[in-house]
Amino acid sequence: MNGGDALLKGLGLPEPTAAVTATDGTVPTTAEAGRVLLHLINQTGTEVDSSLGRTPEAVTDEENLAIGDSDTVPDWFWDTEFIGGADIYPPATDGYSKKKT
């Protein structure tokens, strides 16, 4: 953990954890309202983008996951409310990112 991570952890924010492997991801299904400190564990060999957003209610998990396999952006994407900036973590590391949910 670097100095910036220690400072963020010192804020005492709720810490939902997400883990990403080369074939799967484990993310919390809910998060407390307000600011949170997202703990991202990158178990891949590449960088991971941890953007957080609220998709429209009608969007299924399958549609959300399929966006990475497409060359086009679906119409519902433009109605997604992004609630946290994107952060890139180096391969095989973990890190923290303060997000407002």
PDB file as gemmi writes it, atoms N, CA and C in Angstrom:
CRYST1    1.000    1.000    1.000  90.00  90.00  90.00 P 1                      
ATOM      1  N   MET A   1       0.859  -1.169   0.000  1.00  0.00           N  
ATOM      2  CA  MET A   1       0.000   0.000   0.000  1.00  0.00           C  
ATOM      3  C   MET A   1       0.905   1.232   0.000  1.00  0.00           C  
ATOM      4  N   ASN A   2       0.626   2.176  -0.897  1.00  0.00           N  
ATOM      5  CA  ASN A   2       1.439   3.379  -0.948  1.00  0.00           C  
ATOM      6  C   ASN A   2       0.897   4.439   0.012  1.00  0.00           C  
ATOM      7  N   GLY A   3       1.586   5.579   0.146  1.00  0.00           N  
ATOM      8  CA  GLY A   3       1.177   6.634   1.064  1.00  0.00           C  
ATOM      9  C   GLY A   3      -0.205   7.177   0.779  1.00  0.00           C  
ATOM     10  N   GLY A   4      -0.566   7.292  -0.511  1.00  0.00           N  
ATOM     11  CA  GLY A   4      -1.892   7.774  -0.872  1.00  0.00           C  
ATOM     12  C   GLY A   4      -2.976   6.830  -0.402  1.00  0.00           C  
ATOM     13  N   ASP A   5      -2.736   5.520  -0.557  1.00  0.00           N  
ATOM     14  CA  ASP A   5      -3.693   4.521  -0.081  1.00  0.00           C  
ATOM     15  C   ASP A   5      -3.873   4.632   1.426  1.00  0.00           C  
ATOM     16  N   ALA A   6      -2.774   4.797   2.162  1.00  0.00           N  
ATOM     17  CA  ALA A   6      -2.855   4.901   3.621  1.00  0.00           C  
ATOM     18  C   ALA A   6      -3.673   6.119   4.029  1.00  0.00           C  
ATOM     19  N   LEU A   7      -3.484   7.224   3.328  1.00  0.00           N  
ATOM     20  CA  LEU A   7      -4.269   8.422   3.642  1.00  0.00           C  
ATOM     21  C   LEU A   7      -5.753   8.193   3.383  1.00  0.00           C  
ATOM     22  N   LEU A   8      -6.083   7.557   2.265  1.00  0.00           N  
ATOM     23  CA  LEU A   8      -7.483   7.270   1.959  1.00  0.00           C  
ATOM     24  C   LEU A   8      -8.082   6.309   2.979  1.00  0.00           C  
ATOM     25  N   LYS A   9      -7.348   5.270   3.352  1.00  0.00           N  
ATOM     26  CA  LYS A   9      -7.851   4.317   4.340  1.00  0.00           C  
ATOM     27  C   LYS A   9      -8.090   4.998   5.681  1.00  0.00           C  
ATOM     28  N   GLY A  10      -7.307   6.009   5.994  1.00  0.00           N  
ATOM     29  CA  GLY A  10      -7.452   6.743   7.248  1.00  0.00           C  
ATOM     30  C   GLY A  10      -8.746   7.533   7.340  1.00  0.00           C  
ATOM     31  N   LEU A  11      -9.454   7.703   6.231  1.00  0.00           N  
ATOM     32  CA  LEU A  11     -10.713   8.444   6.246  1.00  0.00           C  
ATOM     33  C   LEU A  11     -11.849   7.646   6.882  1.00  0.00           C  
ATOM     34  N   GLY A  12     -11.670   6.345   7.030  1.00  0.00           N  
ATOM     35  CA  GLY A  12     -12.690   5.510   7.653  1.00  0.00           C  
ATOM     36  C   GLY A  12     -13.925   5.278   6.803  1.00  0.00           C  
ATOM     37  N   LEU A  13     -13.780   5.369   5.482  1.00  0.00           N  
ATOM     38  CA  LEU A  13     -14.915   5.155   4.578  1.00  0.00           C  
ATOM     39  C   LEU A  13     -15.241   3.675   4.463  1.00  0.00           C  
ATOM     40  N   PRO A  14     -16.492   3.327   4.128  1.00  0.00           N  
ATOM     41  CA  PRO A  14     -16.813   1.926   3.835  1.00  0.00           C  
ATOM     42  C   PRO A  14     -15.929   1.442   2.682  1.00  0.00           C  
ATOM     43  N   GLU A  15     -15.493   0.167   2.726  1.00  0.00           N  
ATOM     44  CA  GLU A  15     -14.556  -0.361   1.729  1.00  0.00           C  
ATOM     45  C   GLU A  15     -15.101  -1.588   1.008  1.00  0.00           C  
ATOM     46  N   PRO A  16     -15.981  -1.399   0.028  1.00  0.00           N  
ATOM     47  CA  PRO A  16     -16.367  -2.561  -0.778  1.00  0.00           C  
ATOM     48  C   PRO A  16     -15.163  -3.032  -1.587  1.00  0.00           C  
ATOM     49  N   THR A  17     -15.046  -4.347  -1.771  1.00  0.00           N  
ATOM     50  CA  THR A  17     -13.911  -4.923  -2.481  1.00  0.00           C  
ATOM     51  C   THR A  17     -14.373  -5.607  -3.756  1.00  0.00           C  
ATOM     52  N   ALA A  18     -13.647  -5.366  -4.841  1.00  0.00           N  
ATOM     53  CA  ALA A  18     -13.882  -6.040  -6.116  1.00  0.00           C  
ATOM     54  C   ALA A  18     -12.585  -6.744  -6.500  1.00  0.00           C  
ATOM     55  N   ALA A  19     -12.700  -7.953  -7.019  1.00  0.00           N  
ATOM     56  CA  ALA A  19     -11.539  -8.704  -7.485  1.00  0.00           C  
ATOM     57  C   ALA A  19     -11.751  -9.075  -8.941  1.00  0.00           C  
ATOM     58  N   VAL A  20     -10.705  -8.953  -9.750  1.00  0.00           N  
ATOM     59  CA  VAL A  20     -10.793  -9.236 -11.174  1.00  0.00           C  
ATOM     60  C   VAL A  20      -9.702 -10.234 -11.544  1.00  0.00           C  
ATOM     61  N   THR A  21     -10.114 -11.329 -12.215  1.00  0.00           N  
ATOM     62  CA  THR A  21      -9.158 -12.293 -12.756  1.00  0.00           C  
ATOM     63  C   THR A  21      -9.217 -12.210 -14.271  1.00  0.00           C  
ATOM     64  N   ALA A  22      -8.436 -13.008 -14.947  1.00  0.00           N  
ATOM     65  CA  ALA A  22      -8.442 -12.998 -16.409  1.00  0.00           C  
ATOM     66  C   ALA A  22      -9.759 -13.485 -16.984  1.00  0.00           C  
ATOM     67  N   THR A  23     -10.535 -14.237 -16.201  1.00  0.00           N  
ATOM     68  CA  THR A  23     -11.770 -14.805 -16.724  1.00  0.00           C  
ATOM     69  C   THR A  23     -13.023 -14.411 -15.960  1.00  0.00           C  
ATOM     70  N   ASP A  24     -12.890 -13.704 -14.841  1.00  0.00           N  
ATOM     71  CA  ASP A  24     -14.056 -13.437 -14.007  1.00  0.00           C  
ATOM     72  C   ASP A  24     -13.830 -12.197 -13.150  1.00  0.00           C  
ATOM     73  N   GLY A  25     -14.894 -11.749 -12.558  1.00  0.00           N  
ATOM     74  CA  GLY A  25     -14.815 -10.638 -11.624  1.00  0.00           C  
ATOM     75  C   GLY A  25     -15.795 -10.849 -10.494  1.00  0.00           C  
ATOM     76  N   THR A  26     -15.419 -10.432  -9.311  1.00  0.00           N  
ATOM     77  CA  THR A  26     -16.296 -10.505  -8.149  1.00  0.00           C  
ATOM     78  C   THR A  26     -16.470  -9.088  -7.634  1.00  0.00           C  
ATOM     79  N   VAL A  27     -17.702  -8.616  -7.660  1.00  0.00           N  
ATOM     80  CA  VAL A  27     -17.987  -7.252  -7.211  1.00  0.00           C  
ATOM     81  C   VAL A  27     -19.137  -7.274  -6.215  1.00  0.00           C  
ATOM     82  N   PRO A  28     -19.180  -6.286  -5.320  1.00  0.00           N  
ATOM     83  CA  PRO A  28     -20.308  -6.215  -4.391  1.00  0.00           C  
ATOM     84  C   PRO A  28     -21.597  -5.932  -5.169  1.00  0.00           C  
ATOM     85  N   THR A  29     -22.698  -6.478  -4.690  1.00  0.00           N  
ATOM     86  CA  THR A  29     -23.978  -6.222  -5.351  1.00  0.00           C  
ATOM     87  C   THR A  29     -24.605  -4.927  -4.875  1.00  0.00           C  
ATOM     88  N   THR A  30     -24.151  -4.407  -3.748  1.00  0.00           N  
ATOM     89  CA  THR A  30     -24.659  -3.136  -3.226  1.00  0.00           C  
ATOM     90  C   THR A  30     -23.507  -2.351  -2.621  1.00  0.00           C  
ATOM     91  N   ALA A  31     -23.730  -1.073  -2.434  1.00  0.00           N  
ATOM     92  CA  ALA A  31     -22.761  -0.211  -1.748  1.00  0.00           C  
ATOM     93  C   ALA A  31     -23.542   0.820  -0.948  1.00  0.00           C  
ATOM     94  N   GLU A  32     -22.958   1.240   0.143  1.00  0.00           N  
ATOM     95  CA  GLU A  32     -23.603   2.260   0.952  1.00  0.00           C  
ATOM     96  C   GLU A  32     -23.691   3.567   0.168  1.00  0.00           C  
ATOM     97  N   ALA A  33     -24.739   4.338   0.440  1.00  0.00           N  
ATOM     98  CA  ALA A  33     -24.863   5.649  -0.185  1.00  0.00           C  
ATOM     99  C   ALA A  33     -23.776   6.565   0.377  1.00  0.00           C  
ATOM    100  N   GLY A  34     -23.304   7.470  -0.439  1.00  0.00           N  
ATOM    101  CA  GLY A  34     -22.259   8.393  -0.010  1.00  0.00           C  
ATOM    102  C   GLY A  34     -20.904   7.959  -0.525  1.00  0.00           C  
ATOM    103  N   ARG A  35     -19.883   8.475   0.068  1.00  0.00           N  
ATOM    104  CA  ARG A  35     -18.519   8.161  -0.377  1.00  0.00           C  
ATOM    105  C   ARG A  35     -18.098   6.791   0.118  1.00  0.00           C  
ATOM    106  N   VAL A  36     -17.400   6.064  -0.748  1.00  0.00           N  
ATOM    107  CA  VAL A  36     -16.835   4.768  -0.397  1.00  0.00           C  
ATOM    108  C   VAL A  36     -15.399   4.724  -0.897  1.00  0.00           C  
ATOM    109  N   LEU A  37     -14.635   3.829  -0.353  1.00  0.00           N  
ATOM    110  CA  LEU A  37     -13.265   3.604  -0.797  1.00  0.00           C  
ATOM    111  C   LEU A  37     -13.235   2.243  -1.478  1.00  0.00           C  
ATOM    112  N   LEU A  38     -13.266   2.236  -2.801  1.00  0.00           N  
ATOM    113  CA  LEU A  38     -13.300   0.986  -3.557  1.00  0.00           C  
ATOM    114  C   LEU A  38     -11.929   0.324  -3.492  1.00  0.00           C  
ATOM    115  N   HIS A  39     -11.905  -0.916  -3.042  1.00  0.00           N  
ATOM    116  CA  HIS A  39     -10.677  -1.708  -2.999  1.00  0.00           C  
ATOM    117  C   HIS A  39     -10.718  -2.656  -4.190  1.00  0.00           C  
ATOM    118  N   LEU A  40      -9.835  -2.443  -5.144  1.00  0.00           N  
ATOM    119  CA  LEU A  40      -9.795  -3.255  -6.358  1.00  0.00           C  
ATOM    120  C   LEU A  40      -8.572  -4.150  -6.324  1.00  0.00           C  
ATOM    121  N   ILE A  41      -8.808  -5.455  -6.454  1.00  0.00           N  
ATOM    122  CA  ILE A  41      -7.721  -6.427  -6.505  1.00  0.00           C  
ATOM    123  C   ILE A  41      -7.620  -6.929  -7.939  1.00  0.00           C  
ATOM    124  N   ASN A  42      -6.522  -6.610  -8.593  1.00  0.00           N  
ATOM    125  CA  ASN A  42      -6.293  -6.973  -9.986  1.00  0.00           C  
ATOM    126  C   ASN A  42      -5.433  -8.232 -10.031  1.00  0.00           C  
ATOM    127  N   GLN A  43      -6.047  -9.359 -10.405  1.00  0.00           N  
ATOM    128  CA  GLN A  43      -5.345 -10.633 -10.500  1.00  0.00           C  
ATOM    129  C   GLN A  43      -5.130 -11.026 -11.959  1.00  0.00           C  
ATOM    130  N   THR A  44      -5.086 -10.027 -12.833  1.00  0.00           N  
ATOM    131  CA  THR A  44      -4.888 -10.283 -14.257  1.00  0.00           C  
ATOM    132  C   THR A  44      -3.455  -9.945 -14.642  1.00  0.00           C  
ATOM    133  N   GLY A  45      -3.137 -10.140 -15.891  1.00  0.00           N  
ATOM    134  CA  GLY A  45      -1.840  -9.751 -16.411  1.00  0.00           C  
ATOM    135  C   GLY A  45      -1.888  -8.424 -17.146  1.00  0.00           C  
ATOM    136  N   THR A  46      -3.017  -7.716 -17.035  1.00  0.00           N  
ATOM    137  CA  THR A  46      -3.176  -6.446 -17.733  1.00  0.00           C  
ATOM    138  C   THR A  46      -3.755  -5.396 -16.786  1.00  0.00           C  
ATOM    139  N   GLU A  47      -3.870  -4.172 -17.284  1.00  0.00           N  
ATOM    140  CA  GLU A  47      -4.474  -3.111 -16.493  1.00  0.00           C  
ATOM    141  C   GLU A  47      -5.986  -3.291 -16.433  1.00  0.00           C  
ATOM    142  N   VAL A  48      -6.618  -2.749 -15.384  1.00  0.00           N  
ATOM    143  CA  VAL A  48      -8.064  -2.849 -15.194  1.00  0.00           C  
ATOM    144  C   VAL A  48      -8.627  -1.453 -15.009  1.00  0.00           C  
ATOM    145  N   ASP A  49      -9.719  -1.164 -15.701  1.00  0.00           N  
ATOM    146  CA  ASP A  49     -10.423   0.113 -15.595  1.00  0.00           C  
ATOM    147  C   ASP A  49     -11.600  -0.079 -14.651  1.00  0.00           C  
ATOM    148  N   SER A  50     -11.670   0.715 -13.591  1.00  0.00           N  
ATOM    149  CA  SER A  50     -12.696   0.482 -12.571  1.00  0.00           C  
ATOM    150  C   SER A  50     -13.796   1.538 -12.564  1.00  0.00           C  
ATOM    151  N   SER A  51     -14.241   1.962 -13.728  1.00  0.00           N  
ATOM    152  CA  SER A  51     -15.341   2.923 -13.791  1.00  0.00           C  
ATOM    153  C   SER A  51     -16.593   2.339 -13.136  1.00  0.00           C  
ATOM    154  N   LEU A  52     -17.313   3.159 -12.406  1.00  0.00           N  
ATOM    155  CA  LEU A  52     -18.551   2.731 -11.774  1.00  0.00           C  
ATOM    156  C   LEU A  52     -19.702   3.517 -12.365  1.00  0.00           C  
ATOM    157  N   GLY A  53     -20.779   2.822 -12.662  1.00  0.00           N  
ATOM    158  CA  GLY A  53     -21.931   3.508 -13.234  1.00  0.00           C  
ATOM    159  C   GLY A  53     -23.225   2.780 -12.933  1.00  0.00           C  
ATOM    160  N   ARG A  54     -24.313   3.519 -13.042  1.00  0.00           N  
ATOM    161  CA  ARG A  54     -25.660   2.947 -12.889  1.00  0.00           C  
ATOM    162  C   ARG A  54     -26.282   2.871 -14.275  1.00  0.00           C  
ATOM    163  N   THR A  55     -26.496   1.651 -14.742  1.00  0.00           N  
ATOM    164  CA  THR A  55     -27.137   1.476 -16.038  1.00  0.00           C  
ATOM    165  C   THR A  55     -28.647   1.598 -15.870  1.00  0.00           C  
ATOM    166  N   PRO A  56     -29.356   1.881 -16.943  1.00  0.00           N  
ATOM    167  CA  PRO A  56     -30.818   1.909 -16.862  1.00  0.00           C  
ATOM    168  C   PRO A  56     -31.336   0.561 -16.355  1.00  0.00           C  
ATOM    169  N   GLU A  57     -32.466   0.569 -15.642  1.00  0.00           N  
ATOM    170  CA  GLU A  57     -33.005  -0.644 -15.017  1.00  0.00           C  
ATOM    171  C   GLU A  57     -33.239  -1.783 -15.996  1.00  0.00           C  
ATOM    172  N   ALA A  58     -33.605  -1.483 -17.218  1.00  0.00           N  
ATOM    173  CA  ALA A  58     -33.937  -2.530 -18.185  1.00  0.00           C  
ATOM    174  C   ALA A  58     -32.706  -3.280 -18.704  1.00  0.00           C  
ATOM    175  N   VAL A  59     -31.511  -2.781 -18.469  1.00  0.00           N  
ATOM    176  CA  VAL A  59     -30.294  -3.417 -18.979  1.00  0.00           C  
ATOM    177  C   VAL A  59     -29.980  -4.654 -18.143  1.00  0.00           C  
ATOM    178  N   THR A  60     -29.786  -5.779 -18.818  1.00  0.00           N  
ATOM    179  CA  THR A  60     -29.488  -7.035 -18.129  1.00  0.00           C  
ATOM    180  C   THR A  60     -27.984  -7.158 -17.874  1.00  0.00           C  
ATOM    181  N   ASP A  61     -27.615  -8.064 -16.979  1.00  0.00           N  
ATOM    182  CA  ASP A  61     -26.199  -8.334 -16.730  1.00  0.00           C  
ATOM    183  C   ASP A  61     -25.509  -8.791 -18.012  1.00  0.00           C  
ATOM    184  N   GLU A  62     -26.210  -9.612 -18.797  1.00  0.00           N  
ATOM    185  CA  GLU A  62     -25.628 -10.116 -20.045  1.00  0.00           C  
ATOM    186  C   GLU A  62     -25.335  -8.974 -21.021  1.00  0.00           C  
ATOM    187  N   GLU A  63     -26.262  -8.009 -21.117  1.00  0.00           N  
ATOM    188  CA  GLU A  63     -26.038  -6.862 -21.998  1.00  0.00           C  
ATOM    189  C   GLU A  63     -24.864  -6.025 -21.513  1.00  0.00           C  
ATOM    190  N   ASN A  64     -24.769  -5.859 -20.213  1.00  0.00           N  
ATOM    191  CA  ASN A  64     -23.682  -5.076 -19.639  1.00  0.00           C  
ATOM    192  C   ASN A  64     -22.331  -5.739 -19.911  1.00  0.00           C  
ATOM    193  N   LEU A  65     -22.268  -7.049 -19.724  1.00  0.00           N  
ATOM    194  CA  LEU A  65     -21.017  -7.769 -19.961  1.00  0.00           C  
ATOM    195  C   LEU A  65     -20.648  -7.812 -21.436  1.00  0.00           C  
ATOM    196  N   ALA A  66     -21.631  -7.844 -22.318  1.00  0.00           N  
ATOM    197  CA  ALA A  66     -21.384  -7.950 -23.757  1.00  0.00           C  
ATOM    198  C   ALA A  66     -20.760  -6.688 -24.343  1.00  0.00           C  
ATOM    199  N   ILE A  67     -20.844  -5.584 -23.643  1.00  0.00           N  
ATOM    200  CA  ILE A  67     -20.320  -4.330 -24.194  1.00  0.00           C  
ATOM    201  C   ILE A  67     -18.814  -4.431 -24.476  1.00  0.00           C  
ATOM    202  N   GLY A  68     -18.097  -5.239 -23.693  1.00  0.00           N  
ATOM    203  CA  GLY A  68     -16.661  -5.403 -23.915  1.00  0.00           C  
ATOM    204  C   GLY A  68     -16.318  -6.203 -25.150  1.00  0.00           C  
ATOM    205  N   ASP A  69     -17.282  -6.954 -25.670  1.00  0.00           N  
ATOM    206  CA  ASP A  69     -17.051  -7.790 -26.847  1.00  0.00           C  
ATOM    207  C   ASP A  69     -17.566  -7.148 -28.132  1.00  0.00           C  
ATOM    208  N   SER A  70     -17.984  -5.894 -28.047  1.00  0.00           N  
ATOM    209  CA  SER A  70     -18.613  -5.242 -29.193  1.00  0.00           C  
ATOM    210  C   SER A  70     -17.741  -4.116 -29.749  1.00  0.00           C  
ATOM    211  N   ASP A  71     -17.894  -3.874 -31.033  1.00  0.00           N  
ATOM    212  CA  ASP A  71     -17.201  -2.755 -31.670  1.00  0.00           C  
ATOM    213  C   ASP A  71     -18.047  -1.488 -31.657  1.00  0.00           C  
ATOM    214  N   THR A  72     -19.288  -1.614 -31.192  1.00  0.00           N  
ATOM    215  CA  THR A  72     -20.187  -0.461 -31.140  1.00  0.00           C  
ATOM    216  C   THR A  72     -20.676  -0.257 -29.712  1.00  0.00           C  
ATOM    217  N   VAL A  73     -21.176   0.925 -29.446  1.00  0.00           N  
ATOM    218  CA  VAL A  73     -21.707   1.258 -28.119  1.00  0.00           C  
ATOM    219  C   VAL A  73     -23.224   1.178 -28.191  1.00  0.00           C  
ATOM    220  N   PRO A  74     -23.855   0.408 -27.297  1.00  0.00           N  
ATOM    221  CA  PRO A  74     -25.316   0.302 -27.336  1.00  0.00           C  
ATOM    222  C   PRO A  74     -25.965   1.625 -26.917  1.00  0.00           C  
ATOM    223  N   ASP A  75     -27.185   1.852 -27.383  1.00  0.00           N  
ATOM    224  CA  ASP A  75     -27.894   3.099 -27.078  1.00  0.00           C  
ATOM    225  C   ASP A  75     -28.046   3.334 -25.580  1.00  0.00           C  
ATOM    226  N   TRP A  76     -28.274   2.263 -24.789  1.00  0.00           N  
ATOM    227  CA  TRP A  76     -28.481   2.432 -23.353  1.00  0.00           C  
ATOM    228  C   TRP A  76     -27.255   2.996 -22.652  1.00  0.00           C  
ATOM    229  N   PHE A  77     -26.072   2.825 -23.238  1.00  0.00           N  
ATOM    230  CA  PHE A  77     -24.836   3.319 -22.623  1.00  0.00           C  
ATOM    231  C   PHE A  77     -24.912   4.819 -22.369  1.00  0.00           C  
ATOM    232  N   TRP A  78     -25.534   5.566 -23.271  1.00  0.00           N  
ATOM    233  CA  TRP A  78     -25.613   7.028 -23.155  1.00  0.00           C  
ATOM    234  C   TRP A  78     -26.577   7.460 -22.058  1.00  0.00           C  
ATOM    235  N   ASP A  79     -27.369   6.522 -21.540  1.00  0.00           N  
ATOM    236  CA  ASP A  79     -28.267   6.807 -20.419  1.00  0.00           C  
ATOM    237  C   ASP A  79     -27.695   6.307 -19.090  1.00  0.00           C  
ATOM    238  N   THR A  80     -26.470   5.808 -19.112  1.00  0.00           N  
ATOM    239  CA  THR A  80     -25.816   5.332 -17.895  1.00  0.00           C  
ATOM    240  C   THR A  80     -25.302   6.522 -17.097  1.00  0.00           C  
ATOM    241  N   GLU A  81     -25.536   6.497 -15.799  1.00  0.00           N  
ATOM    242  CA  GLU A  81     -25.048   7.553 -14.906  1.00  0.00           C  
ATOM    243  C   GLU A  81     -23.729   7.095 -14.292  1.00  0.00           C  
ATOM    244  N   PHE A  82     -22.630   7.713 -14.716  1.00  0.00           N  
ATOM    245  CA  PHE A  82     -21.325   7.339 -14.170  1.00  0.00           C  
ATOM    246  C   PHE A  82     -21.107   8.088 -12.866  1.00  0.00           C  
ATOM    247  N   ILE A  83     -20.799   7.325 -11.818  1.00  0.00           N  
ATOM    248  CA  ILE A  83     -20.734   7.890 -10.480  1.00  0.00           C  
ATOM    249  C   ILE A  83     -19.328   7.906  -9.908  1.00  0.00           C  
ATOM    250  N   GLY A  84     -18.368   7.492 -10.696  1.00  0.00           N  
ATOM    251  CA  GLY A  84     -16.983   7.511 -10.244  1.00  0.00           C  
ATOM    252  C   GLY A  84     -16.060   7.515 -11.426  1.00  0.00           C  
ATOM    253  N   GLY A  85     -14.927   8.158 -11.265  1.00  0.00           N  
ATOM    254  CA  GLY A  85     -13.963   8.226 -12.349  1.00  0.00           C  
ATOM    255  C   GLY A  85     -13.286   6.894 -12.584  1.00  0.00           C  
ATOM    256  N   ALA A  86     -12.640   6.788 -13.719  1.00  0.00           N  
ATOM    257  CA  ALA A  86     -11.921   5.561 -14.067  1.00  0.00           C  
ATOM    258  C   ALA A  86     -10.528   5.603 -13.460  1.00  0.00           C  
ATOM    259  N   ASP A  87     -10.082   4.486 -12.967  1.00  0.00           N  
ATOM    260  CA  ASP A  87      -8.739   4.349 -12.423  1.00  0.00           C  
ATOM    261  C   ASP A  87      -8.114   3.119 -13.039  1.00  0.00           C  
ATOM    262  N   ILE A  88      -6.864   3.220 -13.387  1.00  0.00           N  
ATOM    263  CA  ILE A  88      -6.154   2.095 -13.981  1.00  0.00           C  
ATOM    264  C   ILE A  88      -5.174   1.549 -12.954  1.00  0.00           C  
ATOM    265  N   TYR A  89      -5.237   0.251 -12.720  1.00  0.00           N  
ATOM    266  CA  TYR A  89      -4.321  -0.390 -11.780  1.00  0.00           C  
ATOM    267  C   TYR A  89      -3.360  -1.271 -12.551  1.00  0.00           C  
ATOM    268  N   PRO A  90      -2.076  -1.236 -12.227  1.00  0.00           N  
ATOM    269  CA  PRO A  90      -1.105  -2.094 -12.915  1.00  0.00           C  
ATOM    270  C   PRO A  90      -1.451  -3.568 -12.727  1.00  0.00           C  
ATOM    271  N   PRO A  91      -0.972  -4.411 -13.616  1.00  0.00           N  
ATOM    272  CA  PRO A  91      -1.248  -5.843 -13.497  1.00  0.00           C  
ATOM    273  C   PRO A  91      -0.796  -6.414 -12.153  1.00  0.00           C  
ATOM    274  N   ALA A  92      -1.565  -7.383 -11.660  1.00  0.00           N  
ATOM    275  CA  ALA A  92      -1.245  -8.137 -10.454  1.00  0.00           C  
ATOM    276  C   ALA A  92      -1.003  -7.255  -9.232  1.00  0.00           C  
ATOM    277  N   THR A  93      -1.870  -6.280  -9.012  1.00  0.00           N  
ATOM    278  CA  THR A  93      -1.766  -5.418  -7.844  1.00  0.00           C  
ATOM    279  C   THR A  93      -3.147  -5.196  -7.262  1.00  0.00           C  
ATOM    280  N   ASP A  94      -3.182  -4.500  -6.154  1.00  0.00           N  
ATOM    281  CA  ASP A  94      -4.464  -4.051  -5.652  1.00  0.00           C  
ATOM    282  C   ASP A  94      -4.317  -2.582  -5.288  1.00  0.00           C  
ATOM    283  N   GLY A  95      -5.431  -1.885  -5.228  1.00  0.00           N  
ATOM    284  CA  GLY A  95      -5.390  -0.465  -4.952  1.00  0.00           C  
ATOM    285  C   GLY A  95      -6.734   0.029  -4.481  1.00  0.00           C  
ATOM    286  N   TYR A  96      -6.776   1.295  -4.175  1.00  0.00           N  
ATOM    287  CA  TYR A  96      -7.971   1.913  -3.635  1.00  0.00           C  
ATOM    288  C   TYR A  96      -8.350   3.118  -4.483  1.00  0.00           C  
ATOM    289  N   SER A  97      -9.631   3.400  -4.534  1.00  0.00           N  
ATOM    290  CA  SER A  97     -10.119   4.547  -5.266  1.00  0.00           C  
ATOM    291  C   SER A  97     -11.340   5.098  -4.551  1.00  0.00           C  
ATOM    292  N   LYS A  98     -11.310   6.362  -4.186  1.00  0.00           N  
ATOM    293  CA  LYS A  98     -12.445   6.968  -3.500  1.00  0.00           C  
ATOM    294  C   LYS A  98     -13.517   7.265  -4.525  1.00  0.00           C  
ATOM    295  N   LYS A  99     -14.715   6.754  -4.303  1.00  0.00           N  
ATOM    296  CA  LYS A  99     -15.839   6.939  -5.220  1.00  0.00           C  
ATOM    297  C   LYS A  99     -17.024   7.456  -4.453  1.00  0.00           C  
ATOM    298  N   LYS A 100     -17.809   8.280  -5.075  1.00  0.00           N  
ATOM    299  CA  LYS A 100     -19.063   8.714  -4.471  1.00  0.00           C  
ATOM    300  C   LYS A 100     -20.182   7.950  -5.146  1.00  0.00           C  
ATOM    301  N   THR A 101     -20.996   7.232  -4.354  1.00  0.00           N  
ATOM    302  CA  THR A 101     -22.087   6.453  -4.917  1.00  0.00           C  
ATOM    303  C   THR A 101     -23.403   7.099  -4.619  1.00  0.00           C  
TER     304      THR A 101                                                      
END                                                                             
